[in-house]
Amino acid sequence: MEYDFSFFIIAAAAMVFSGISKAGFGSGASFAGASLLSILMDPAVALGITLPLFMLADVVALPPFWNKWSWPTAKPIVLGSLPGVGLGVFLYRSADADLLRVLLGLISLAFVSYQVLQIVGFFSSTPRKLSTRIGGLVGAIAGFTSFISHAGGPPVAVYLLAQEMDKTTYHSSTVLIFTIINIFKFVPYAFLGMFTLETLWIDAILAPFILVGAFVGVRAHFLVPEKLFFILTYAMLLIIGIKLLWDGLSG
């Protein structure tokens, strides 16, 4: 496809948003950047572009929260993510672009639905702690959804919030988990041919924007109320999810 000025304006804005979300708010909403790019191009190309950029954001996000995570809580999720990534590889090999759009759309809408249900009190405000076995299952789900859409946040959020963590421990654990899962994903992405010279030069152009977003996100974590940021996030994901679902089904 042709990458004109308007494409890079939209892509740059998407990466700034993803950097802020990934580095500053443990919401898992950073995948919105990949979902938005999937409207503009083949979803597989969008995933190949965004993974190195998200890993770059991990480099910025991890040091400020170093060792503030709960490794005993994160460990079963990390280990469980490996078979989930494997399942993602299997599905990707048999999926076309329209199926990936449908999956991305459904995941985007499911993410918004989960957040809305949580806000209206559908989930208990005092969840009981979940076992490490459940943590492994959560990791498998997160590994799978992260592989096909970079959207492993919701199941991980449910598990971590049930452990009654403070805000910083929760966010630090989220950053650690997805830094490791992104490393797990990198090798199969490479073998599947999702990284090309085309995706790499686009990454080079977009890298400064996700870095700016990540630096802003780290500072916003301590300064900015989350409510407005999340309202805008959910509204954007709702629109993107509907658009991707429509394109995938009509394609």
N, C-alpha and C positions, 0 to 999 in steps of 0.2 A: 504494500500500500504506500501512498504518498504521505509523507510527514510534513505538513505545512505549518505555518506559524500558529494557526488556531489550535492544532493538535498539541503543540508544545506548551501553549498557554494553559490549556486544560490539564495536560499531564503534569506540568509544574505545580499547579494549584493542588492537584490530587496528591502529589508527593509531599508537599508542605503539610497538608492535612494528615497524611499517614504518619509522617514523622512526629508531629505533635501528639497524635493519639498513641502511637507506639511507645514513645519515650516518656510521656507525661501522665497518661491515663490508662490504667490496667483494664481497659474495656474490650480489648480484642477488635475494636472497630477500625483498626488500621487497614484491614483488608478492603475497606471501601475504595481505596485508591486503585486496587487491582480490579474491583468490580466496575469502576468508572472507565478504566482503560479498556475493559472487555466490551463496552458499548462501542468503542471507536475502532477496535481491531479484533482479530482472532483471539479468543480467550487464552489459548495456549501461549501465544506470543506475549500477551499481557502478563501472564504468570512468569514467563521467562525473564521479562524485563524487571518485574517488581521484586523477585526474590533477592538478587544481589543488592538492590537498594534497601530492602528491609534488613538485610544482614549488615549493611553499612550503618543503618540506624541503631542496630543492636550494639555496635561498637561504641556509639555515643551514649546509649541508654544504660548500659551495664555498669560502667565504673561508678557513677554517682550513687548507685544502690548496691554496691558490692558488699556481699556478706550480710545484707540486711534481710535476705530471704530466709525461708524455712526449707532447708534441704530435705529433711525427713518427709515433709509434705509434698515437695516437688518431685522427689525420686520416683514414686510409683507412676506418676503421670509421664515422666520422661521415658521410663522403661516401657510403659504401655504404648507409647506413641510409635515405637518401631514397627509392630505389626500393622498399625493403622497406616503408616506411610507405605508399607508393602502393599496393602489393599488399594491405596491410592494409585500406585504404579500400575497395578493390574487393570483398574478401571480406566485409567488414562490411555492405556494402549488400545482399548477397544472403544473409546469415545470419540465422537466427532465434535466440531465446534459448536453446533446447536445444542448437543447434550450438555456440554460444559456450560453454555449460557443458561440453560434451564437449571442446572445444579447451582450455579452462582446466584441466580435469581431466587431460587428457593431458600438457599442459605441466608441470603440477605434479608428476605422477608421473615424467616424463622428467627433471626437475630433480633429484629425489631419487635416481633411478637413476644419473644422471651422478655425483653426489657420492659415492654408495656405491661405485661402480666405481673412482672415484679413490682412495678410502680403502683399498680392498683391493688396490690396486696394479695395476689393469687397464691404466691409462695409465702410460706411461714416466715415471719420476721426473726424467729429464733430457731434456725435450722439446727438439727442435731448433727454432730460430727460424723463424717463418712469414713468408712474403713479404707485401708490401703488397697484392698481388692477392688473396691469401687474406683479408687484412684487409678488403677491400672486400666479399667474399662474406660474411664474418662480420657485417659491418655490415648487409647486406641481410637476413640471417636475424634479427638483433637488432631491426632496425627493424620487421619484420613481426610477430614475436612480442611485441614491446613494444607495438605498436599494438593488438593484439587481446587482450592480457592483462597488460601492463606487465611482461612476463617476458623481457626480452632479455638477462638476466645470464649464463646458462650459455655461449653461444657466445663472448661477449666475454671471459669468464673464461678459457676455453681459449686464446684468442689471446694475451691479455695475459700469462698465466702462462708461455707459451712464449717470451716475450721476456726472461725471467730478470730481472724487476724485483724491487726490494725491496718490502716490505709497503706503505710509504707511497706510493711512486710508483705501485704497482698500484692502490691504493684511490683515489688522487687522479685517476688517468686514468679509472677507472670512474665517479667522480662527474662529471667533466667530460663524458664521452661521453653519459651519460644525462640530464644537464642539457640538452644540446643536442638530443638526440632528443626529449625531452619538449616542447621548444619547437616542433620540427617537427610533433609530433602535435597540438598545441593548435589550430591553425587548422582542419585537417580535422575534429577532434572538434566544433568549434563549428559548422561548416557541416553536419555530420551531425545536429545537434540534440541532442548528448549533454550539453550544458549547459542547464539549465533553472532557473527560479526555485526549484524544489524542490531540485535538487542544490546550488544555491548556498547556500541557508539551512542545509542539512545540513553543507556545507563550513564555514560560519561557526561552527557548533557544534563540529565536530571539529578545526578548525585548532589550538586550543591543545594538543590531545593529540599531534598529529604534531610540533608544535614542541618539546614536552617530550621526545618520543622522539628527535628530531634532536639536541637539545642533549646529551642523555644519551649518544647514539651517538658524537658527536665525542669526548667524554671517554673513553668506553669503548674506543674504538679504541686508546688509548695505555695503558689500565689493565687491561682485562679479557681473560683467555684466551678464545680463540674456540671451543674445543672444545665446551663445554657449551652455549653459545648455538646452535651449528650442530646439535647433536644434537636439541635441542628444536625447532629450525626444521624439520629434516627429518621428524621425527615428526609435527608439525602439518601439514606439506604433504602427507604421505602420506595422512593421514586426510581432509584437505580434498579432495585430488585424487580419491580413491575416491568420496567423497560427490558431488562435482560430476559425475563420469563416470556414476555411477548415476542421478542426477537427470536428466541430459541424455539418456541412452539410454532411460530408462523414461518420459520425458515425451513 
